[in-house]
Amino acid sequence: MMFDLRFFEIYRNADFLWRLAEGAYLSITLSVAAALVGLLAASLLAVSRYAQIPVLKHVAAAYVEVIRNTPLIVQLFFVAFGLPLLLGYQWPFWAHAALGLTLNFSAYFAEILRSGLVAIPKGQIEAATALGLKPHLRFIKVIFPQVFANVYPSLTSQFIFLFLTTGVISEIGVEDLTHAGVFIDSRTFRSFEVFITLTVAYVLIAMFFKGCMLVIDRHYFAWKAR
């Protein structure tokens, strides 16, 4: 059986191409924003657990376990439809997606950072204390640079994996890359070609992210190789 490939039905339509471009841009933007804010939140969660801060360590542990043991799609539906009913607000779908992705990213990143904190030799902390550094300076100048250098490959892999799961945000009405593909499929009925196009697009974006992170690694963590 020969496949009747007609990619031209996608590429000759300017509206389809524009939707794919806008969808890719939104997917990239939301993923990067969620990763950056999620990394900040993850740092606070990891420190709370590592430093054994009363109450906060239990809250952080419970949060991480809940997020890591529920599907992303369930979290998105709760954020997009549950929280607005409970708190009486309404945001655009993309804002709900950004919040849901941030919560999801932060829990996974927090566990990676916590493992990095635990792996830091006690001698490093004792040396920083002996130098008279205050606790927050010990974390900023001594501990976290080593933690990020050690867990950076894991953070990179986790980010790529989480980015590839963001296609589910289309289920709450966000016009991301997957949403654009489904829209084109509904107009052309060329599912095979559409989803090959999406596959190639996600691979290219993932490779772009990997390239950017490799540059960051070589620029900021070159001291580790030495």
PyMOL commands that set and color helices and strands:
alter all, ss='L'
color gray80, all
select helices_A, chain A and resi 8-11+14-50+56-68+72-87+93-119+122-130+135-164+166-172+177-188+191-220+222-225
alter helices_A, ss='H'
color red, helices_A
deselect
rebuild
show_as cartoon
